[in-house]
Structures are given as C-alpha cells and as structure tokens.
Amino acid sequence: MAAESNAGELVQVVALLGAGVIAAPLFKRLGLGSVLGYLAAGLAIGPFGLKLVSDPQAILHIAELGVVMFLFIIGLEMQPSRLWNMRKDIFGLGALQVLGCIAALMAVGLAFGQSAPVAFVAGTGFVLTSTAIVMQMLQERNHLHTPKGQHIVAILLFEDLAIVPLLAIVTLLAPQGETVTFVERLQSLGIGFAALAALVIAGRYLLNPFFRLLAQSGAREVMTAAALLVVLGSALLMDFAGLSMAMGAFLAGVLLSESSFRHQLEADIEPFRGILLGLFFLGVGMAVDLAVIFANWQHVLIAVVAYMIVKGVVIYGVARLLKAPHAESLGRAILMAQGGEFAFVLYAAAASVGILDADTNAVLTATIVISMAVTPLVVAIYVRLAPKPTVDTSGLAEPENIENTVLIIGFGRFGQIVSQPLLARGYTLSMIDKDAEFVRDAGDFGFKVYYGDGSRPEILHAAGAATAKAILICIDDREAAVKIAEIVKEEYPLVPVLARAYDRGHAIDLLKAGVDYQIRETYESALDFSGEVMQVLGEEDELVARVVEEFREIDRERFAMEQVGGIYAGRSLIKGNAQPADIIAAKTGRERERKAAEKAAAKEAAT
C-alpha cells in the first residue's frame, strides 16, 4: 500500500513537471508568455482536466513560496537609496491608484446589489494586482528597469504594503468585529511593528557577519541553505506577526541589497524561485473550479469584464492625471487590469470571519483566476495590434544641404571614439543618428548630431554624402549596416566607405556590399587584451609584439580565404585547444548527421 501511495505521489510530481516543461516554452514561443502556459497546463492536469492532480490547494500552499522568493529577489534589486528615490511614486502614484480603484470597484459591487462590506472586500481584492504575473511579464519584455517599468514596480510595492491595513479592515468589518477590544488591536499593531523592527535590526547588524562566517567555511551548500533560511525565516516572522509573508521577504531582500553577498544570494535563490513560481501558476490553473464557473458563468463573466474595464479605466485616468504619455498609460492599464494572488488571502480572511459566504467566495476566486489567465493573452493582443510608438523629434535638427569632410552614420560608443582624432586634426564632421533621446543627450556634451535614418537616400544626401570625402558606418545593427553600405555604394560609388563590423561574417557581408574598409568592433581591443595577458604572464615586450603581429598576418590570410570559400575555409589556420580525439569525434558526428539528412531527403523524394 505504501508503495502504491508513493507511486501516486510520484505521478503527480511528474505530471506537474511535464506540464510546465511542455506548456511554458510552447506558449512563450507563440508570443503568449510563460504565465499563460503554466495556467493552461494547470487547468489541463487538474481536477477539472485530466485529474492527474487532485489537491491543487495543497500545491498552492507550497507554491506560494515562489511568490515569496520572487519578492526577495526584487528586494535585492531595491537598494534603500533607490527606494527613497521612489518614495513619491510608491506613496503618491501607488496610493492614488489603489484608492481610486477601491472606490470605483466598490461602486461596481454596490451597483450589482452587494452589501457594502461584501462590495468593499470584493473590489479591494481585485485592486491587488498580480505581482507575480506583472513582474514576470515586465522581465520577459526587458521593461523592468525602464522608467515606465519602475512606475509599475512602485505601484505593486504599495499594493503589497496595503495588504496589511486591508486585512485589519476586513477584521473590523466582520460581524463579530465588535468583540475585539481596543487593547487587543493595540497588541496586534505592537506585534507587527516589533516584527518589522526585529527584521530591520537583524538585516542591519546580523546578516552580513552571518554570511561572512559561512563563506569562510567554503561549503557552497551551506550558503544556499542560509539563503533559503533568510528568505523563509523572514517570511515566517511576518506571518506570525499577522503581516504579509511576501512583504517580509521583500524587506529582507532590501536589507541585503547593499551586502557584498547580494549576487551570491540571488544566484542561490533563483533556481528555487523559478521552479516554485511556475508551480504557483500551475496551482492557480488547477484551482479554477469549472463547476462553479459553469453554474454561475453569467455572474463570473460580468464580474470579470466589469472589474477589468473599470479598473483599467481608473489606472489609465490616474496615469494621465500624473502626466504619463498615452501609450504608457494604456499599456499600464492593460497590464495591471487583473486581480492578483493576494486577493485569495483577502477573500479567505473575509470568508473565515463571515463577510463572504462559500458561493460568493467561489465566484470571486474564479473571477480573479480568470482575470489572471486572460491578462497575458490581452497583453499579447495589445502588443500586436497597438500602433508602434512614435518618436518625439520635437526640437531636433534634421540634416539639410550640409557639406562636411566626413559623414558619420551612427554616433554611439563606437562613433564617438572615431570622431575624436578626426576633430582634433581639424576635419569637419557631419553626424546623424536615429535615436532621438541620444541626439538630445549628445548636445549636452558639445556635439551637433542630426536626427536621421542613414538607410534613407534623401537623408544621406541632406547630410552631405555627395560632397563627403569619406562615409563612416558606425551603427551596431548588422542588417542595417549592410543595407546602408549597399545604398551608399549605389548612390555615391566614388566616395570611400568605411564600416564597423560586428564579427567575421558581418565583415564579409560588408565587403560584399562594397565597403572599402571594415574593422570588427572587438578586434583591436581583444589583441591589446591578449598582449597585456602575455605581459602579466612574464613575456618580454618584444616577444609579445612579434606574436601579436604574427597573428595579424595569419588572420589576414584566413580572412582572405573566407571571402572566397566561406566562414569555414580558413579554419585550418586556427589554433585550437581540442585534442585530436575530440576533433575526430566531432567530425564523425557531423558526418553521421550529414548522411542521415541525405538519407531522409532521398526517402522523401522517393515518396
């Protein structure tokens, strides 16, 4: 019997891992995001799907630790000085959005005939945006550290802080709330503040010496265990004090954000965070009670649509009120229009004290889950259908009938260095770049850079390409650089064109496009670096110079061979560190793959 029980549990573990491994990459490849993949996978294997997992609530309780660890890692990125700089967004923007959404969503509940306490709890739960979904999507789109991403992070931080007073308000709204004495309320507040103070003191004075002592032992697994101890211990302390576990983990992360062990902690926690967070989304998907949804589908559908639209409108209005651009305001409204995982905590607390009955709790929970599930899909549709953001070129000068000695296309980190010796020698330069913000910033450093796209012939002509004695292509976009080279050589065949290449393949493409000179952007710096390494190892300066020059000769020969025979033509000139047996094995493997491909192609042709 024990063996059968263990086998059943193992089936559930394998089902969870298999569903996540298959669904997350598939949905991400489709552009829908890994979050929606996890939710769909959870629904598929849960009690209302294939029934491979029968107790999603037990999994959710464990998987909530993923949210806790996620907020710990966020805290590691939030140095106290950075949080202080964000205080206006957290307590200004965040408070305004939360209060505005609470008022609007409570009005929706009252309009549908709910009592005031129920309408307040239902609306407030939906106000609390899913930190896990939003942060995950910001990370996937590389928006987390952008200004608009930081505004959203500030709002989410305020919402995490707001869960504490909201839980207290739920207790006061309970029918038995009058039995709680004033002294007991003061005791609860005192315990909460004491827990916060203890966490701050421990983080300030104990954690760094603690990790330094463990690091001296040299045991990597002990450091990992200590990292988990800090995260889970701080979360448990907050939970005992009646506060949010996630807030405890976040504060622990903030207190360690300036520690010399920050990067080590992040590396140790990251694998657990990723697995448990994925498990959390799987659990949410499994918790979708299809029976409740089917029985009350009209109420659920109306609630999802009404809450998401009203919340989105308020978010957009608050953003515009605080002077955010239309595109940023609309994107924020769509991304944050769903309910979140903390609503489950709030609704459970309200149900336990008698504010919500079982059916209302089930409908509200289904509403939150569906709103979380549709958010990645709505965001994906918005990204595909939304017009591309327009570039603000107000106040930027565009080239017009310029005559200069040299035209530089692209004035980034490479073009700036190229310009200095030329300007020192007295040459006149015409510089264009299509990054509007960069063009503005360049003016602060004494550069006159024109706004323009070097792939447009009319821009090249206006920038003085026809009269230039040399045209320099210094952009870091490989395809665009080749395109510009082709256009320039077609329009101005007598003007020398010199280009920055990304790598050997790009250099060959540029030469085929007709450029007169190319240089790989890391070529010279890598040779200097290699020479410095040899000097550090004790080689004489003359020997270092000779070895580097010999490499230059070999590389020129190899490059000439590659222009004719392709990128592999000169590999016999490369000095590798693989053993002969490794080379033979690699060649054998490639030969086997080639023969298999030829055999498959012949079979397909025969059929």
C-alpha positions as CSV (number, residue, x, y, z in Angstrom):
1,M,0.0,0.0,0.0
2,A,2.8,2.4,0.8
3,A,4.5,1.7,-2.5
4,E,1.2,2.4,-4.3
5,S,0.9,5.7,-2.4
6,N,4.4,6.8,-3.2
7,A,3.9,5.9,-6.9
8,G,0.7,8.0,-6.9
9,E,2.6,11.0,-5.5
10,L,5.4,10.5,-8.0
11,V,2.8,10.5,-10.8
12,Q,1.6,13.9,-9.6
13,V,5.2,15.3,-9.4
14,V,6.0,14.0,-12.9
15,A,2.7,15.4,-14.2
16,L,3.4,18.9,-12.8
17,L,7.0,19.0,-14.1
18,G,6.0,17.6,-17.5
19,A,3.1,20.0,-17.9
20,G,5.2,23.0,-17.1
21,V,8.2,21.9,-19.2
22,I,5.9,21.5,-22.3
23,A,3.4,24.3,-21.9
24,A,5.7,27.2,-20.8
25,P,8.1,27.2,-23.7
26,L,5.3,26.4,-26.2
27,F,3.2,29.4,-25.1
28,K,6.3,31.7,-24.9
29,R,7.2,30.7,-28.5
30,L,3.6,31.6,-29.6
31,G,4.1,35.0,-28.0
32,L,1.6,34.5,-25.2
33,G,4.0,34.3,-22.3
34,S,5.0,31.6,-20.0
35,V,2.5,32.6,-17.3
36,L,-0.5,31.7,-19.5
37,G,1.3,28.5,-20.4
38,Y,1.5,27.5,-16.8
39,L,-2.1,28.4,-16.1
40,A,-3.3,26.4,-19.1
41,A,-1.1,23.4,-18.1
42,G,-2.5,23.6,-14.6
43,L,-6.1,23.5,-15.9
44,A,-5.3,20.6,-18.2
45,I,-3.9,18.3,-15.4
46,G,-6.1,19.5,-12.6
47,P,-9.3,18.1,-11.1
48,F,-11.3,19.6,-13.9
49,G,-9.0,18.4,-16.7
50,L,-7.1,15.1,-16.8
51,K,-7.4,14.7,-13.0
52,L,-3.7,13.9,-12.7
53,V,-3.6,16.1,-9.6
54,S,-6.4,16.0,-7.1
55,D,-5.5,18.6,-4.5
56,P,-4.4,21.9,-6.1
57,Q,-4.8,23.8,-2.8
58,A,-2.0,21.8,-1.2
59,I,0.2,22.6,-4.2
60,L,-0.7,26.3,-4.0
61,H,0.3,26.5,-0.3
62,I,3.7,25.2,-1.2
63,A,4.0,27.2,-4.4
64,E,3.2,30.5,-2.6
65,L,6.8,30.3,-1.5
66,G,7.7,31.1,-5.2
67,V,6.0,34.5,-4.8
68,V,7.9,35.0,-1.6
69,M,11.2,34.2,-3.2
70,F,10.3,36.4,-6.2
71,L,9.8,39.4,-3.9
72,F,13.0,38.6,-2.1
73,I,14.9,38.8,-5.4
74,I,13.1,42.0,-6.3
75,G,14.1,43.4,-2.9
76,L,17.8,42.6,-3.6
77,E,17.5,44.9,-6.6
78,M,16.0,47.7,-4.5
79,Q,18.7,49.4,-2.5
80,P,17.3,51.7,0.3
81,S,18.6,54.8,-1.5
82,R,16.7,53.7,-4.6
83,L,13.5,53.1,-2.6
84,W,13.9,56.5,-1.1
85,N,14.2,58.0,-4.6
86,M,11.0,56.1,-5.5
87,R,9.0,57.3,-2.5
88,K,6.9,59.7,-4.5
89,D,5.9,57.0,-6.9
90,I,5.2,54.5,-4.1
91,F,3.2,56.7,-1.8
92,G,1.9,59.1,-4.4
93,L,1.2,57.2,-7.6
94,G,0.6,53.9,-5.8
95,A,-1.7,55.3,-3.2
96,L,-3.7,57.4,-5.7
97,Q,-4.2,54.3,-8.0
98,V,-5.1,52.0,-5.2
99,L,-7.6,54.3,-3.5
100,G,-9.2,55.3,-6.8
101,C,-9.6,51.7,-7.9
102,I,-11.1,50.7,-4.5
103,A,-13.7,53.4,-4.7
104,A,-14.6,52.6,-8.3
105,L,-14.7,48.8,-7.9
106,M,-16.7,49.1,-4.7
107,A,-19.2,51.1,-6.6
108,V,-19.5,48.3,-9.2
109,G,-20.3,45.8,-6.4
110,L,-22.9,48.1,-4.9
111,A,-24.4,48.5,-8.4
112,F,-24.8,44.7,-8.6
113,G,-26.7,44.6,-5.3
114,Q,-23.9,43.6,-3.0
115,S,-23.9,44.8,0.6
116,A,-21.3,47.5,1.5
117,P,-18.9,45.1,3.3
118,V,-19.1,42.5,0.5
119,A,-18.7,45.1,-2.2
120,F,-15.6,46.6,-0.4
121,V,-13.9,43.2,0.1
122,A,-14.7,42.1,-3.5
123,G,-13.5,45.3,-5.1
124,T,-10.5,45.6,-2.8
125,G,-9.3,42.1,-3.6
126,F,-9.5,42.9,-7.3
127,V,-7.5,46.1,-6.8
128,L,-4.5,44.0,-5.7
129,T,-2.7,43.3,-9.0
130,S,-0.9,40.0,-9.5
131,T,2.7,40.9,-8.6
132,A,3.9,37.6,-10.0
133,I,2.3,38.0,-13.4
134,V,3.2,41.6,-13.9
135,M,6.8,41.3,-12.8
136,Q,7.2,38.2,-14.9
137,M,5.9,39.9,-18.0
138,L,8.0,43.0,-17.3
139,Q,11.1,40.8,-17.0
140,E,10.3,38.8,-20.2
141,R,9.9,42.1,-22.2
142,N,13.0,43.7,-20.6
143,H,10.9,46.6,-19.2
144,L,11.6,46.0,-15.5
145,H,14.3,48.7,-15.2
146,T,12.8,51.2,-17.6
147,P,11.1,54.3,-16.2
148,K,7.6,53.0,-17.1
149,G,8.6,49.7,-15.5
150,Q,9.7,51.4,-12.3
151,H,6.4,53.2,-12.1
152,I,4.6,49.8,-12.1
153,V,7.0,48.4,-9.6
154,A,6.3,51.3,-7.3
155,I,2.5,50.7,-7.5
156,L,3.0,47.0,-6.9
157,L,5.1,47.8,-3.8
158,F,2.4,50.0,-2.4
159,E,-0.2,47.3,-3.0
160,D,2.0,44.8,-1.2
161,L,2.2,47.2,1.7
162,A,-1.6,47.9,1.6
163,I,-2.4,44.2,2.3
164,V,-1.6,44.8,5.9
165,P,-4.2,47.5,6.7
166,L,-6.7,45.9,4.3
167,L,-6.6,42.7,6.4
168,A,-7.1,44.8,9.5
169,I,-10.1,46.5,7.9
170,V,-11.6,43.1,7.0
171,T,-11.4,42.1,10.7
172,L,-13.2,45.3,11.7
173,L,-15.9,44.8,9.1
174,A,-16.6,41.2,10.4
175,P,-19.9,40.7,12.2
176,Q,-18.0,39.7,15.3
177,G,-15.6,42.6,14.9
178,E,-17.1,44.4,17.9
179,T,-15.8,41.6,20.2
180,V,-12.2,42.6,19.5
181,T,-11.2,45.0,22.2
182,F,-9.2,48.1,21.7
183,V,-6.3,46.6,23.8
184,E,-6.2,43.5,21.5
185,R,-6.0,45.7,18.5
186,L,-3.1,47.7,20.0
187,Q,-1.4,44.4,20.8
188,S,-1.7,43.3,17.2
189,L,-0.2,46.5,16.0
190,G,2.5,46.3,18.5
191,I,3.4,42.7,17.4
192,G,3.5,43.9,13.8
193,F,5.8,46.8,14.5
194,A,8.0,44.6,16.7
195,A,8.4,42.1,14.0
196,L,9.3,44.8,11.5
197,A,11.9,46.3,13.9
198,A,13.4,42.8,14.6
199,L,13.8,42.2,10.9
200,V,15.4,45.5,10.2
201,I,17.8,45.1,13.2
202,A,18.7,41.6,12.1
203,G,19.3,42.7,8.5
204,R,21.3,45.7,9.5
205,Y,23.6,44.1,12.1
206,L,23.5,40.3,11.9
207,L,23.1,39.1,8.3
208,N,26.4,40.3,6.9
209,P,28.6,38.9,9.7
210,F,26.5,35.7,9.5
211,F,27.1,35.2,5.7
212,R,30.8,36.2,6.1
213,L,31.3,33.5,8.7
214,L,29.6,30.9,6.5
215,A,31.6,32.0,3.5
216,Q,34.8,31.2,5.3
217,S,33.7,27.6,5.7
218,G,33.9,27.2,1.9
219,A,30.8,25.0,1.8
220,R,28.6,26.1,-1.1
221,E,25.6,24.1,0.0
222,V,25.7,25.8,3.4
223,M,25.4,29.2,1.7
224,T,22.4,28.0,-0.3
225,A,20.8,26.7,2.9
226,A,21.5,30.0,4.6
227,A,19.9,32.0,1.8
228,L,16.8,29.9,2.0
229,L,16.8,30.3,5.8
230,V,16.9,34.1,5.5
231,V,14.1,34.2,2.9
232,L,11.8,31.7,4.6
233,G,12.6,32.9,8.1
234,S,11.8,36.5,7.4
235,A,8.6,35.4,5.7
236,L,7.6,33.2,8.7
237,L,8.3,36.1,11.1
238,M,6.0,38.4,9.2
239,D,3.4,35.6,9.0
240,F,3.5,35.1,12.8
241,A,3.0,38.8,13.3
242,G,-0.1,38.8,11.1
243,L,1.6,40.6,8.2
244,S,2.3,39.6,4.6
245,M,5.0,36.8,4.1
246,A,5.8,38.4,0.8
247,M,6.5,41.8,2.5
248,G,8.8,40.1,4.9
249,A,10.8,38.5,2.1
250,F,10.9,41.8,0.3
251,L,12.2,43.7,3.3
252,A,14.9,41.0,3.8
253,G,16.0,41.5,0.2
254,V,16.1,45.3,0.6
255,L,18.2,44.9,3.8
256,L,20.7,42.7,1.9
257,S,20.7,44.7,-1.3
258,E,23.9,46.5,-0.4
259,S,25.6,43.5,1.0
260,S,28.7,42.1,-0.6
261,F,26.9,38.7,-0.7
262,R,23.9,40.1,-2.8
263,H,24.9,38.4,-6.1
264,Q,25.6,35.1,-4.3
265,L,22.2,35.1,-2.6
266,E,20.5,35.9,-5.9
267,A,22.3,33.0,-7.7
268,D,21.4,30.6,-4.9
269,I,17.7,31.6,-4.7
270,E,17.0,31.9,-8.4
271,P,16.5,28.2,-9.2
272,F,14.1,27.7,-6.3
273,R,12.3,30.9,-7.2
274,G,11.8,29.9,-10.8
275,I,10.5,26.4,-10.1
276,L,8.2,27.4,-7.3
277,L,6.8,30.4,-9.1
278,G,6.0,28.2,-12.1
279,L,4.4,25.8,-9.6
280,F,2.3,28.6,-8.2
281,F,0.9,29.4,-11.6
282,L,0.2,25.7,-12.2
283,G,-1.6,25.6,-8.9
284,V,-3.7,28.7,-9.8
285,G,-4.7,27.0,-13.1
286,M,-5.7,23.8,-11.2
287,A,-7.7,25.8,-8.7
288,V,-10.1,27.0,-11.4
289,D,-13.4,25.4,-10.3
290,L,-15.1,24.8,-13.6
291,A,-18.3,23.6,-11.8
292,V,-18.7,27.0,-10.1
293,I,-17.9,28.8,-13.3
294,F,-20.5,26.8,-15.3
295,A,-23.1,27.2,-12.6
296,N,-22.5,31.0,-12.3
297,W,-21.0,31.7,-15.7
298,Q,-23.0,34.8,-16.3
299,H,-22.1,36.3,-12.9
300,V,-18.4,35.4,-13.4
301,L,-18.3,36.7,-16.9
302,I,-19.9,40.0,-16.0
303,A,-17.7,40.4,-12.9
304,V,-14.5,39.8,-15.0
305,V,-15.5,42.2,-17.7
306,A,-16.8,44.9,-15.4
307,Y,-14.0,44.8,-12.9
308,M,-11.2,44.7,-15.5
309,I,-12.7,47.5,-17.6
310,V,-13.4,49.8,-14.6
311,K,-10.0,49.1,-13.0
312,G,-8.3,49.7,-16.4
313,V,-10.1,53.0,-16.9
314,V,-9.1,54.2,-13.4
315,I,-5.5,53.2,-13.9
316,Y,-5.4,55.0,-17.2
317,G,-7.0,58.1,-15.7
318,V,-4.6,58.2,-12.8
319,A,-1.6,57.8,-15.2
320,R,-2.8,60.6,-17.4
321,L,-3.6,62.8,-14.4
322,L,0.0,62.5,-13.4
323,K,1.2,63.4,-16.9
324,A,2.1,60.0,-18.2
325,P,2.1,59.6,-22.0
326,H,-1.0,58.0,-23.6
327,A,0.9,54.9,-24.7
328,E,2.5,54.3,-21.3
329,S,-0.9,54.9,-19.6
330,L,-2.7,52.5,-21.9
331,G,0.0,49.8,-21.5
332,R,-0.1,50.1,-17.7
333,A,-3.9,49.9,-17.7
334,I,-3.9,46.7,-19.8
335,L,-1.1,45.1,-17.8
336,M,-2.5,45.8,-14.4
337,A,-6.2,45.4,-15.0
338,Q,-6.4,41.9,-13.5
339,G,-6.7,40.8,-9.9
340,G,-3.9,39.1,-8.0
341,E,-2.8,36.3,-5.8
342,F,-3.2,38.4,-2.6
343,A,-6.9,38.6,-3.3
344,F,-7.0,34.9,-2.4
345,V,-5.6,35.8,1.0
346,L,-8.1,38.7,1.5
347,Y,-11.1,36.6,0.4
348,A,-10.1,33.7,2.6
349,A,-9.8,36.1,5.6
350,A,-13.2,37.6,4.7
351,A,-14.8,34.1,4.4
352,S,-13.3,33.0,7.7
353,V,-14.9,35.9,9.6
354,G,-18.3,35.6,7.9
355,I,-18.3,38.5,5.4
356,L,-18.3,36.2,2.3
357,D,-20.4,33.0,2.1
358,A,-19.0,30.0,0.3
359,D,-20.7,30.6,-3.1
360,T,-19.6,34.3,-3.2
361,N,-16.1,33.4,-2.3
362,A,-16.0,30.8,-5.1
363,V,-17.3,33.2,-7.7
364,L,-14.9,35.9,-6.6
365,T,-12.0,33.5,-6.6
366,A,-13.0,32.3,-10.1
367,T,-13.2,35.9,-11.2
368,I,-9.6,36.6,-10.0
369,V,-8.2,33.4,-11.6
370,I,-9.9,34.1,-15.0
371,S,-8.6,37.7,-15.0
372,M,-5.1,36.5,-14.3
373,A,-5.4,33.9,-17.0
374,V,-6.6,36.3,-19.7
375,T,-4.1,39.0,-18.9
376,P,-1.2,37.5,-20.9
377,L,-3.5,37.0,-23.8
378,V,-4.9,40.5,-23.7
379,V,-1.3,41.9,-23.4
380,A,-0.2,39.8,-26.4
381,I,-3.1,41.1,-28.5
382,Y,-2.4,44.6,-27.5
383,V,1.3,44.3,-28.3
384,R,0.4,43.0,-31.8
385,L,-2.3,45.5,-32.6
386,A,-1.1,48.6,-30.9
387,P,0.5,51.2,-33.2
388,K,4.2,51.4,-33.0
389,P,5.3,54.3,-30.6
390,T,6.1,57.5,-32.5
391,V,9.4,59.1,-31.9
392,D,9.3,62.6,-30.4
393,T,11.6,64.6,-32.7
394,S,10.4,68.0,-31.5
395,G,13.4,70.4,-31.2
396,L,15.7,68.1,-33.1
397,A,17.6,69.4,-36.2
398,E,17.4,67.3,-39.3
399,P,20.3,67.5,-41.9
400,E,19.7,69.9,-44.8
401,N,22.3,70.7,-47.5
402,I,25.3,70.0,-45.2
403,E,28.8,70.0,-46.6
404,N,31.5,68.3,-44.5
405,T,34.7,66.3,-44.9
406,V,33.4,63.2,-43.2
407,L,29.9,61.8,-42.7
408,I,29.4,59.6,-39.6
409,I,26.3,57.4,-39.6
410,G,25.6,56.3,-36.1
411,F,27.1,58.2,-33.2
412,G,27.1,55.6,-30.4
413,R,30.0,54.5,-28.3
414,F,32.0,53.5,-31.4
415,G,31.3,56.6,-33.5
416,Q,32.1,58.9,-30.6
417,I,35.7,57.5,-30.3
418,V,36.2,57.6,-34.0
419,S,35.3,61.3,-34.1
420,Q,37.8,62.4,-31.5
421,P,41.1,62.1,-33.5
422,L,39.3,63.5,-36.6
423,L,38.0,66.5,-34.8
424,A,41.5,67.0,-33.1
425,R,43.0,67.1,-36.6
426,G,40.5,69.8,-37.7
427,Y,38.3,67.8,-40.0
428,T,34.6,68.9,-40.3
429,L,32.2,66.1,-39.4
430,S,28.5,65.6,-40.2
431,M,26.9,63.1,-37.8
432,I,23.5,61.5,-37.9
433,D,21.7,59.1,-35.6
434,K,18.1,57.8,-35.4
435,D,17.9,57.6,-31.6
436,A,16.1,60.8,-30.7
437,E,16.9,60.7,-27.0
438,F,20.6,60.1,-27.7
439,V,20.6,63.0,-30.2
440,R,19.3,65.3,-27.4
441,D,21.8,63.9,-24.9
442,A,24.8,64.4,-27.3
443,G,24.1,68.1,-27.4
444,D,24.8,68.3,-23.6
445,F,28.4,67.1,-24.4
446,G,29.1,69.7,-27.2
447,F,28.1,67.5,-30.2
448,K,25.9,68.7,-33.1
449,V,24.2,65.4,-34.1
450,Y,21.4,65.5,-36.6
451,Y,18.4,63.3,-36.3
452,G,18.0,61.0,-39.3
453,D,17.9,57.4,-40.6
454,G,21.0,56.6,-42.6
455,S,19.2,53.9,-44.7
456,R,17.1,56.6,-46.4
457,P,18.8,58.1,-49.5
458,E,17.3,61.6,-49.1
459,I,18.7,61.8,-45.5
460,L,22.1,60.7,-46.8
461,H,22.0,63.4,-49.5
462,A,20.9,66.1,-47.0
463,A,23.7,65.1,-44.6
464,G,26.3,65.8,-47.3
465,A,27.1,62.3,-48.6
466,A,27.6,63.6,-52.1
467,T,30.4,66.0,-51.0
468,A,32.0,63.9,-48.3
469,K,35.5,62.6,-48.7
470,A,34.6,59.6,-46.6
471,I,31.4,58.0,-45.2
472,L,31.7,56.0,-41.9
473,I,29.1,53.5,-41.0
474,C,29.3,53.1,-37.2
475,I,25.9,51.7,-36.2
476,D,25.6,48.4,-34.3
477,D,22.7,47.0,-36.3
478,R,24.2,44.3,-38.5
479,E,21.5,44.1,-41.2
480,A,21.0,47.9,-41.3
481,A,24.8,48.4,-41.7
482,V,24.9,46.2,-44.8
483,K,21.8,47.9,-46.2
484,I,23.3,51.3,-45.7
485,A,26.5,50.2,-47.3
486,E,24.6,48.9,-50.4
487,I,22.7,52.2,-50.7
488,V,25.8,54.4,-50.3
489,K,27.8,52.5,-52.9
490,E,25.0,52.6,-55.3
491,E,24.2,56.3,-54.8
492,Y,27.8,57.5,-54.3
493,P,30.2,54.9,-55.9
494,L,33.3,57.2,-55.8
495,V,33.1,58.0,-52.1
496,P,35.2,55.7,-49.8
497,V,33.0,53.8,-47.3
498,L,34.5,52.6,-44.0
499,A,32.3,50.4,-41.8
500,R,32.2,48.9,-38.3
501,A,31.7,45.1,-38.4
502,Y,30.2,43.0,-35.6
503,D,32.1,39.8,-36.4
504,R,33.9,38.0,-39.2
505,G,30.7,37.0,-41.0
506,H,29.4,40.6,-40.8
507,A,32.7,41.8,-42.1
508,I,32.5,39.6,-45.2
509,D,28.9,40.8,-45.8
510,L,30.1,44.4,-45.7
511,L,32.9,43.7,-48.1
512,K,30.4,42.1,-50.5
513,A,28.2,45.2,-50.2
514,G,31.2,47.2,-51.4
515,V,32.7,48.9,-48.4
516,D,36.3,49.9,-48.8
517,Y,37.4,49.1,-45.3
518,Q,35.9,47.3,-42.3
519,I,37.0,46.5,-38.8
520,R,35.5,44.2,-36.3
521,E,34.5,46.2,-33.3
522,T,36.3,44.0,-30.8
523,Y,39.3,43.1,-32.9
524,E,41.9,45.6,-31.8
525,S,40.7,45.7,-28.2
526,A,41.0,41.9,-28.0
527,L,44.5,41.9,-29.4
528,D,45.6,44.5,-26.9
529,F,44.0,42.5,-24.1
530,S,45.8,39.3,-25.2
531,G,49.1,41.2,-25.3
532,E,48.5,42.5,-21.8
533,V,47.8,39.0,-20.6
534,M,51.1,37.7,-22.0
535,Q,53.0,40.6,-20.3
536,V,51.3,39.7,-17.0
537,L,52.5,36.1,-17.5
538,G,56.1,37.4,-17.8
539,E,56.7,37.6,-21.5
540,E,59.0,40.2,-22.9
541,D,57.5,43.2,-24.7
542,E,59.3,42.4,-28.0
543,L,58.1,38.8,-28.0
544,V,54.5,40.0,-27.3
545,A,54.6,42.4,-30.2
546,R,56.0,39.8,-32.5
547,V,53.4,37.2,-31.5
548,V,50.6,39.7,-32.0
549,E,51.9,40.7,-35.4
550,E,52.2,37.1,-36.5
551,F,48.6,36.6,-35.5
552,R,47.6,39.6,-37.6
553,E,49.3,38.1,-40.7
554,I,47.6,34.7,-40.1
555,D,44.3,36.4,-39.6
556,R,44.6,38.4,-42.8
557,E,45.3,35.2,-44.7
558,R,42.4,33.4,-43.1
559,F,40.1,36.3,-43.8
560,A,41.0,36.3,-47.5
561,M,40.3,32.6,-47.7
562,E,36.9,33.0,-46.0
563,Q,35.9,35.7,-48.5
564,V,36.2,33.1,-51.3
565,G,35.3,29.8,-49.6
566,G,33.0,30.8,-46.7
567,I,33.4,31.1,-43.0
568,Y,34.9,27.6,-42.6
569,A,37.5,28.0,-45.3
570,G,40.3,29.2,-43.1
571,R,39.8,27.0,-40.0
572,S,43.0,25.1,-40.6
573,L,44.8,28.3,-39.6
574,I,43.0,28.5,-36.2
575,K,45.0,27.4,-33.2
576,G,42.6,25.3,-31.1
577,N,42.9,23.5,-27.7
578,A,40.9,20.4,-28.6
579,Q,42.6,17.0,-28.6
580,P,42.9,15.0,-31.9
581,A,40.3,12.5,-30.5
582,D,37.8,15.3,-29.8
583,I,38.3,16.6,-33.4
584,I,37.8,13.2,-34.9
585,A,34.6,12.6,-32.8
586,A,33.2,16.0,-33.8
587,K,33.9,15.3,-37.5
588,T,32.4,11.8,-37.2
589,G,29.2,13.2,-35.6
590,R,28.8,15.8,-38.3
591,E,29.4,13.2,-41.0
592,R,26.8,10.9,-39.4
593,E,24.3,13.8,-39.3
594,R,25.0,14.7,-42.9
595,K,24.4,11.1,-44.1
596,A,21.2,10.9,-42.1
597,A,19.9,14.1,-43.6
598,E,20.8,12.9,-47.1
599,K,19.0,9.6,-46.5
600,A,15.9,11.3,-45.2
601,A,15.9,13.7,-48.2
602,A,16.2,10.7,-50.6
603,K,13.4,8.9,-48.9
604,E,11.1,12.0,-49.0
605,A,11.9,12.5,-52.7
606,A,11.1,8.8,-53.5
607,T,7.7,9.2,-51.8
